[in-house]
Amino acid sequence: MPVPEPLRSSAPHVERARPVERFAARTAGMTASEIRALFAVASRPEVVSLAGGMPNLAALPLDALAAEVADLVGRDGQVALQYGAAQGVPALREQICEVMALEGIRADPNDVVVTVGSQMALDLVTRIFCDPGDVVLAEGPSYVGALGSFAAYQAQVVHVAMDEHGLVPGLLRDALRTLAARGSTPKFLYTIPNFHNPAGVTLAVERRREVLEICAAYGVSVLEDNPYGLLGFTGRVYPALRSLDPDVIYLGSFSKTFASGLRVGWALVPPAVRDRLVLAAESATLCPPTFNQLLVSRYLATHDWRSQVKTFTEAYRERRDAMLAALTTHLPDGFTWNIPDGGFYVWVTVPEGIDTKAMLPRAVTARVAYASGTGFYADGFGSRQLRLSYCYPTPDRITEGVRRLAGVLEAELDVVHTFGTPARTPLHRGPQAPSPDTT
Ligand SMILES: Cc1ncc(COP(=O)(O)O)c(C=O)c1O
């Protein structure tokens, strides 16, 4: 076979810039998560990882699913293995409406856009709404993957603080007033009302209408992200913001209620947004994976998925209890944390002087990993916070992990008491790219 001639040009030789010098400016905000840098060590079996947000799939009925997969290929293989509609499989969109009805949402399947996980929906919504420099409001702290999408489109995040009842309406109003005085209207408020990632809190029902009214008064859209809504420990299901206001853009996912690896999520959008979102989705992936959508659709149709969600929830509640008990037993005075009534996370505040980001390598050396609070703020705060996930490890491992963590924290406290509060590491840093180890 003839060897192809190397490319020649008669033009004068121009030194080609290295790829890194040609990256688009918007990639500058993309940084790897802190825990990812330690991932090789943190994922060793002897390390208890309380860092990741991986759902616990141990309770899934794998044999029944295997039969479903075989049947799907055998009967519907020609469809399941083919491209599909950009907006998603129609039957699944109808079933998604039934799922959302559990949280009081009345929706038309035509307004549902199936996405590759709700992460893709976050990316697409940001893509169609945000120009560089646009302001987005988000709770402080907020989901690392959302902060990553906002950074990728060069949106500026203004955080609004929460208390134990979620986003504080008065602070939301203050933030909007301040921004309005500067002539700035945020593109949207991004909010995780239920079992927040990472803060573990839930927006009080009495606050929900108020938050919507404040946003409406300032002409700001609401982007509601609700992957954990059905994972409450008390059996209570909170009304979605979207159930109170049809203009809310709502994101949902099967990652936490079924299987995260299938990457099936969705956006429910007002009709005026739908066509633009579908075009954006089409340009990103042509269509969401047909096979995965049909598998989710069959699972919803043929399995008692509500009981399965209950089984998941019971496992998470047991793990949460193990974590809370271990924190109470092992952490010295001066530490505070919330008591989540659903979801995956406990948010811990440490005494002044301890820097959770600087401490992380020492924790990993002590064979425990967590997510430092700094990853959950776009403005560098969070060095006195850390997020502990109880979703994946067994209760015994959780107890052992917290015991190890307490040892590291006590050693840090000794240093603080002996040498005083150290100068803080510089606060300013960019948001991190999401990864399975920090989602
Ligand atoms: C608040 C929040 N939104 C979105 C996602 C992304 O989920 P998905 O797997 O559907 O992309 C996560 C994942 O952990 C999350 O915690």
PDBQT file of the ligand as one rigid body, heavy atoms in Angstrom, charges set to zero:
ROOT
HETATM    1  C1  LIG A 501     -28.857  17.940  42.274  1.00  0.00    +0.000 C 
HETATM    2  C2  LIG A 501     -28.453  17.078  41.138  1.00  0.00    +0.000 A 
HETATM    3  N1  LIG A 501     -28.855  17.397  39.907  1.00  0.00    +0.000 NA
HETATM    4  C3  LIG A 501     -28.525  16.655  38.848  1.00  0.00    +0.000 A 
HETATM    5  C4  LIG A 501     -27.737  15.517  39.000  1.00  0.00    +0.000 A 
HETATM    6  C5  LIG A 501     -27.369  14.736  37.778  1.00  0.00    +0.000 C 
HETATM    7  O1  LIG A 501     -28.070  13.547  37.744  1.00  0.00    +0.000 OA
HETATM    8  P1  LIG A 501     -28.193  12.643  36.451  1.00  0.00    +0.000 P 
HETATM    9  O2  LIG A 501     -27.568  11.351  36.811  1.00  0.00    +0.000 OA
HETATM   10  O3  LIG A 501     -29.638  12.547  36.161  1.00  0.00    +0.000 OA
HETATM   11  O4  LIG A 501     -27.458  13.321  35.335  1.00  0.00    +0.000 OA
HETATM   12  C6  LIG A 501     -27.290  15.142  40.271  1.00  0.00    +0.000 A 
HETATM   13  C7  LIG A 501     -26.429  13.970  40.444  1.00  0.00    +0.000 C 
HETATM   14  O5  LIG A 501     -25.948  13.659  41.486  1.00  0.00    +0.000 OA
HETATM   15  C8  LIG A 501     -27.665  15.944  41.373  1.00  0.00    +0.000 A 
HETATM   16  O6  LIG A 501     -27.292  15.643  42.612  1.00  0.00    +0.000 OA
ENDROOT
TORSDOF 0
